[in-house]
Amino acid sequence: MAQTRAATIEDVAREAGVSRAAVSKVIRNAYGVSPAMRERVTAAIEALDYRPRVAARAMRGSSFTLGIEMPHIGNPFFTKIVAGANAALAGTDYQLIIAPADVDGEEGVRAIGALADRQVDGIVAISPLVSPDWLERLAGRVPVVMLGRHDRSTAYDTVTGDDAEGTRLVMEHLFELGHRRIVHLTRSEEVTRPGSGNPHAIRLEQYLAHMRAAGFADDIRVVRTGLDEEAARLDTLALLDERVPTAIFVGNDELAFGALRALSEHGLSSAEVSVVGYDDVDIASYPAISLTSVNQAGEAMGERAIRLLLERIEGRTEPIHFSVEPSLKVRNSTRPAPAEPTG
C-alpha cells in the first residue's frame, strides 16, 4: 500500500481490520491483547512504516508516566491546570510527574530535559522562554504539548487562552468605568519580548494597542515585576510612591494579590485604585478579596493538554493548536474611576 503521507493510527487500524483502541493497546503492550491481534497489528505497522519511534517505545515498554513542567509551582493557576490534567488521566494507567522550575529560561530546559531522561511517555510544558527549535528537537524524541505558548509548530501541539481577547475584555471594562490612567503590571522584558507569542507578551502588546486606540498614549505606563506575589507587592509600593494610577491591569492573579496588598498598605481602596487580574484562580472570588479577573478555564486547559498528549502517544502526527475562549469575572476590585482633581 503506497503512502503519500505519514501513516496514522487510523490507517493501521484499517489495515489490520481492528479498532483504533486495539492498535493503541498493542502499541502500549497493554494487558489482554491476543497473540493473533498483536500479529495483525504489528504486520500493519510494518507495512505502513507507522511511527517507528512509537513502535520502539512499545518494544521497550511504556513507562505509563506523563511529565508536566511548570515555571512556578506556587502559582495557584497552575494548581488548576494540574487538577484538569489529573481529571483527564482518570481511568487510564498513566500517572503524572511534576517537574517544577522556579525560574524561567535554562531552568525550564533542565526540568523538561529531566522528564525526557526519565523516559516519560509524553510531556506537557509551561515554559515561556524555551526556544522553539529546542522544543522541535525534543518533540522528535517524545510527544510534547506546550501550554500557554502561541507557537505554530507542526512537531508539537499547543493549548492557550485567547490572550488578545482577554485583554480586550479588561481594557473595555476599565474604559467603561472611566479609567484612563491605567498601569500595566507585568513580567520582565525577556518574558514579554514582542512577537514571542508568550501570554504576558500578548497581554502587554494589547494593553499598549488599546491605550493608543483610546487616545491615552500619554497615560501608558508599564511596571515590571518578578514571578511572585511579594515581588509584585514591592514593585506596586514603588509605583504608589510616585504617581497613583486610577487602575492597575496585572498580568496574572498571583501578581494581582501582591498589588492589592500594596494598595492596602497605602490605605487605598478599590474606589480609589481598581485592580484587574488574569486567570481567575479560586481565591479571587473570596468575598474578602473579590478580584475582577479574566477566567481562561485552567482545568479545561490542563485536561485538553493531556488529551492531546495521549493522542500524540497513540500516533496522531497532525498538529493541533487549541485556544480557550476567556470571560471576564467582574467583582468588587474594579469601581468607577475617581473624579480627577480640578484647579
C-alpha positions as CSV (number, residue, x, y, z in Angstrom):
1,M,0.0,0.0,0.0
2,A,1.7,3.2,-1.1
3,Q,1.7,6.1,1.3
4,T,1.8,9.7,0.3
5,R,1.8,11.0,3.9
6,A,2.8,9.7,7.3
7,A,0.6,6.8,8.4
8,T,-1.8,7.4,11.3
9,I,-3.2,5.1,13.9
10,E,-6.4,5.1,11.9
11,D,-4.5,3.8,8.9
12,V,-3.0,1.0,11.0
13,A,-6.4,0.1,12.4
14,R,-7.9,0.0,8.9
15,E,-5.1,-2.1,7.5
16,A,-5.3,-4.6,10.4
17,G,-9.1,-4.7,10.4
18,V,-9.3,-3.7,14.1
19,S,-10.3,-0.7,16.1
20,R,-8.1,2.3,16.9
21,A,-8.3,1.3,20.6
22,A,-7.0,-2.2,19.7
23,V,-4.0,-0.7,17.9
24,S,-3.3,1.5,20.9
25,K,-3.3,-1.5,23.2
26,V,-0.8,-3.3,21.0
27,I,1.5,-0.2,20.9
28,R,1.3,0.2,24.7
29,N,1.8,-3.5,25.3
30,A,-1.4,-3.5,27.3
31,Y,-2.9,-6.5,29.1
32,G,-5.4,-8.7,27.3
33,V,-4.2,-8.5,23.7
34,S,-4.4,-11.8,22.0
35,P,-1.4,-13.1,20.0
36,A,-3.4,-13.1,16.8
37,M,-4.4,-9.4,17.2
38,R,-0.8,-8.5,18.1
39,E,0.4,-10.2,15.0
40,R,-2.1,-8.4,12.7
41,V,-1.4,-5.0,14.2
42,T,2.4,-5.5,14.1
43,A,2.2,-6.5,10.5
44,A,0.1,-3.4,9.6
45,I,2.6,-1.2,11.5
46,E,5.5,-2.7,9.5
47,A,3.6,-2.5,6.2
48,L,2.7,1.2,6.7
49,D,6.0,2.2,8.3
50,Y,3.9,3.6,11.1
51,R,5.8,5.9,13.6
52,P,8.9,3.8,14.1
53,R,9.8,5.7,17.2
54,V,6.4,4.9,18.8
55,A,6.9,1.2,17.9
56,A,10.3,1.4,19.5
57,R,8.8,2.8,22.7
58,A,6.3,-0.1,22.7
59,M,9.2,-2.6,22.3
60,R,11.0,-1.2,25.4
61,G,7.6,-1.0,27.2
62,S,5.7,2.2,28.1
63,S,6.5,3.9,31.4
64,F,2.9,4.9,31.7
65,T,4.0,8.2,33.1
66,L,3.5,11.7,31.7
67,G,5.5,14.7,32.8
68,I,4.3,18.3,33.4
69,E,6.8,21.1,33.8
70,M,5.8,24.4,35.3
71,P,7.9,27.5,36.0
72,H,6.5,28.5,39.4
73,I,4.7,25.8,41.4
74,G,3.4,28.3,43.9
75,N,1.2,30.0,41.2
76,P,-2.4,28.9,42.1
77,F,-3.4,28.9,38.4
78,F,-1.0,26.0,37.8
79,T,-2.9,24.1,40.5
80,K,-6.0,24.4,38.4
81,I,-4.1,23.1,35.3
82,V,-2.8,20.1,37.3
83,A,-6.3,19.3,38.5
84,G,-7.5,19.3,34.9
85,A,-4.6,17.1,33.9
86,N,-5.4,14.6,36.6
87,A,-9.0,14.5,35.6
88,A,-8.0,13.6,32.1
89,L,-6.0,10.7,33.3
90,A,-8.8,9.2,35.4
91,G,-9.5,5.6,34.2
92,T,-6.1,5.3,32.4
93,D,-2.9,3.6,33.5
94,Y,-0.9,6.8,33.4
95,Q,0.5,8.8,36.3
96,L,1.6,12.4,36.3
97,I,5.1,13.5,37.3
98,I,5.5,17.2,38.1
99,A,8.8,19.0,37.4
100,P,8.9,22.5,38.9
101,A,11.3,25.2,37.6
102,D,11.4,28.1,39.9
103,V,12.9,30.4,37.3
104,D,12.4,30.8,33.5
105,G,14.9,30.0,30.7
106,E,17.6,27.5,31.3
107,E,15.9,26.1,34.4
108,G,12.9,25.2,32.2
109,V,15.2,23.4,29.8
110,R,16.7,21.4,32.6
111,A,13.3,20.5,34.1
112,I,11.9,19.4,30.7
113,G,15.1,17.5,29.8
114,A,15.0,15.7,33.2
115,L,11.5,14.5,32.4
116,A,12.6,13.2,29.0
117,D,15.6,11.4,30.6
118,R,13.2,9.6,32.9
119,Q,11.6,8.2,29.7
120,V,8.1,9.6,30.3
121,D,5.7,8.8,27.5
122,G,4.9,12.5,26.9
123,I,5.5,16.0,28.3
124,V,3.2,19.0,28.9
125,A,5.4,22.1,29.5
126,I,4.6,25.6,30.7
127,S,7.9,27.2,29.8
128,P,7.8,30.7,28.2
129,L,11.5,31.1,27.4
130,V,12.5,27.7,26.0
131,S,13.3,28.1,22.3
132,P,11.0,26.6,19.7
133,D,14.0,25.0,17.9
134,W,14.9,23.1,21.1
135,L,11.3,22.0,21.5
136,E,11.1,20.8,17.9
137,R,14.1,18.6,18.5
138,L,12.6,17.3,21.8
139,A,9.3,16.5,20.1
140,G,11.3,14.3,17.7
141,R,12.1,12.1,20.8
142,V,8.9,12.3,22.9
143,P,5.4,13.8,22.3
144,V,5.1,17.3,23.6
145,V,2.2,19.7,24.3
146,M,3.1,23.3,25.1
147,L,0.7,25.1,27.4
148,G,0.3,28.9,27.2
149,R,2.6,29.3,24.1
150,H,1.2,30.7,20.9
151,D,3.6,28.7,18.8
152,R,2.5,27.3,15.4
153,S,4.8,24.2,15.4
154,T,4.0,21.1,13.3
155,A,6.1,19.0,15.7
156,Y,4.2,19.7,18.9
157,D,0.7,20.8,20.0
158,T,-0.3,23.9,21.9
159,V,-3.1,24.8,24.4
160,T,-3.5,28.5,25.0
161,G,-6.0,31.1,26.2
162,D,-7.1,33.8,23.8
163,D,-4.9,36.5,25.4
164,A,-5.8,39.2,22.9
165,E,-9.5,38.7,23.6
166,G,-8.9,38.5,27.4
167,T,-7.0,41.8,27.3
168,R,-9.7,43.4,25.2
169,L,-12.3,42.5,27.9
170,V,-10.1,44.0,30.6
171,M,-9.4,47.3,28.8
172,E,-13.0,47.8,27.6
173,H,-14.2,47.2,31.2
174,L,-11.8,49.8,32.6
175,F,-12.6,52.3,29.9
176,E,-16.4,51.9,30.5
177,L,-15.7,52.7,34.2
178,G,-14.0,55.9,33.1
179,H,-10.4,54.9,33.7
180,R,-7.5,56.3,31.6
181,R,-4.6,56.3,34.0
182,I,-4.2,52.6,33.7
183,V,-0.9,50.9,34.6
184,H,0.1,47.5,33.3
185,L,2.0,45.4,35.9
186,T,3.7,42.6,34.1
187,R,6.8,40.4,33.9
188,S,10.3,41.0,32.7
189,E,11.3,42.3,29.3
190,E,12.6,38.9,28.4
191,V,9.2,37.2,29.1
192,T,7.3,40.0,27.3
193,R,9.5,40.2,24.2
194,P,7.4,41.4,21.3
195,G,6.5,38.7,18.8
196,S,7.5,35.9,21.2
197,G,3.9,34.5,21.5
198,N,4.1,34.3,25.2
199,P,0.9,35.2,27.1
200,H,2.4,38.1,29.0
201,A,3.9,39.5,25.8
202,I,0.5,39.4,24.0
203,R,-1.3,41.0,27.0
204,L,1.3,43.8,27.0
205,E,1.0,44.3,23.3
206,Q,-2.7,44.5,23.5
207,Y,-2.6,46.9,26.5
208,L,-0.5,49.2,24.5
209,A,-2.7,49.0,21.4
210,H,-5.9,49.6,23.4
211,M,-4.4,52.6,25.2
212,R,-3.2,54.2,22.0
213,A,-6.5,53.5,20.2
214,A,-8.4,55.2,23.0
215,G,-6.2,58.3,22.8
216,F,-4.5,57.6,26.1
217,A,-0.9,57.2,24.8
218,D,0.4,59.8,27.3
219,D,-1.0,57.7,30.1
220,I,0.7,54.5,29.2
221,R,2.8,53.1,32.0
222,V,4.3,49.6,32.2
223,V,5.8,48.3,35.5
224,R,8.0,45.2,35.5
225,T,8.0,42.7,38.3
226,G,9.1,39.2,39.2
227,L,7.4,35.8,39.5
228,D,5.6,36.0,42.8
229,E,3.2,38.0,45.0
230,E,5.9,39.5,47.1
231,A,7.8,40.9,44.1
232,A,4.5,42.4,42.9
233,R,3.8,44.0,46.3
234,L,7.2,45.7,46.4
235,D,7.0,47.0,42.8
236,T,3.5,48.3,43.4
237,L,4.6,50.1,46.5
238,A,7.4,51.8,44.5
239,L,4.7,52.7,41.9
240,L,2.4,54.3,44.5
241,D,5.3,56.3,45.9
242,E,5.4,58.1,42.6
243,R,2.1,58.8,40.9
244,V,-1.0,56.9,41.9
245,P,-3.0,55.5,38.9
246,T,-6.7,55.0,38.9
247,A,-6.4,51.4,37.7
248,I,-3.8,48.6,37.5
249,F,-4.2,45.8,35.0
250,V,-2.0,42.9,36.3
251,G,-0.5,40.1,34.2
252,N,-1.9,37.3,36.5
253,D,-3.8,36.8,39.7
254,E,-0.8,35.9,41.9
255,L,0.8,39.3,41.0
256,A,-2.6,41.0,41.4
257,F,-2.7,39.8,45.1
258,G,0.6,41.5,45.6
259,A,-0.8,44.7,44.1
260,L,-3.8,44.5,46.4
261,R,-1.6,44.1,49.5
262,A,0.4,47.2,48.5
263,L,-2.7,49.2,48.0
264,S,-4.0,48.2,51.4
265,E,-0.7,49.2,53.0
266,H,-1.1,52.6,51.4
267,G,-4.6,52.9,52.7
268,L,-6.1,52.9,49.2
269,S,-9.4,51.1,48.4
270,S,-10.8,49.9,45.1
271,A,-12.8,53.1,45.0
272,E,-9.5,54.9,44.5
273,V,-7.5,52.3,42.5
274,S,-9.1,49.5,40.6
275,V,-7.3,46.2,40.1
276,V,-7.8,43.6,37.4
277,G,-6.1,40.2,37.4
278,Y,-5.8,37.4,35.0
279,D,-6.5,33.6,35.4
280,D,-9.5,33.8,37.9
281,V,-8.0,31.4,40.5
282,D,-10.3,30.1,43.2
283,I,-9.3,32.6,45.9
284,A,-10.1,35.6,43.6
285,S,-13.8,35.0,44.2
286,Y,-13.5,35.1,48.1
287,P,-15.6,38.0,49.4
288,A,-12.6,39.5,51.3
289,I,-10.6,39.7,48.0
290,S,-13.3,39.9,45.3
291,L,-10.8,40.3,42.5
292,T,-12.0,41.1,39.0
293,S,-10.2,38.7,36.8
294,V,-10.1,37.0,33.3
295,N,-11.2,33.4,33.5
296,Q,-9.4,31.2,31.0
297,A,-10.6,27.8,32.3
298,G,-7.4,26.4,33.8
299,E,-8.9,23.0,34.5
300,A,-10.1,22.7,30.9
301,M,-6.6,23.8,29.6
302,G,-4.9,21.1,31.7
303,E,-7.4,18.4,30.6
304,R,-7.2,19.3,26.9
305,A,-3.3,19.3,27.1
306,I,-3.3,15.8,28.5
307,R,-5.9,14.5,25.9
308,L,-3.8,15.9,23.1
309,L,-0.7,14.3,24.6
310,L,-2.4,10.9,24.7
311,E,-3.5,11.3,21.1
312,R,0.1,12.0,20.1
313,I,1.2,8.9,22.0
314,E,-1.3,6.9,20.2
315,G,0.1,8.1,16.9
316,R,-1.5,11.3,15.7
317,T,1.0,13.4,13.8
318,E,-1.1,16.3,12.6
319,P,-0.6,19.4,14.9
320,I,-3.4,20.8,16.9
321,H,-3.3,24.4,18.3
322,F,-6.3,24.8,20.7
323,S,-7.4,28.1,22.2
324,V,-9.7,28.6,25.2
325,E,-12.2,31.5,25.0
326,P,-11.9,33.8,28.0
327,S,-14.5,35.6,30.0
328,L,-14.3,38.5,32.5
329,K,-15.5,37.9,36.0
330,V,-16.3,41.4,37.4
331,R,-16.1,41.8,41.2
332,N,-15.5,44.5,43.8
333,S,-11.9,45.3,42.9
334,T,-13.0,47.4,40.0
335,R,-15.0,50.6,40.5
336,P,-15.7,53.7,38.5
337,A,-12.7,56.0,38.2
338,P,-12.5,58.6,40.8
339,A,-13.0,62.2,39.7
340,E,-9.8,64.0,38.6
341,P,-8.9,66.9,40.9
342,T,-9.6,70.3,39.4
343,G,-7.8,73.6,39.7
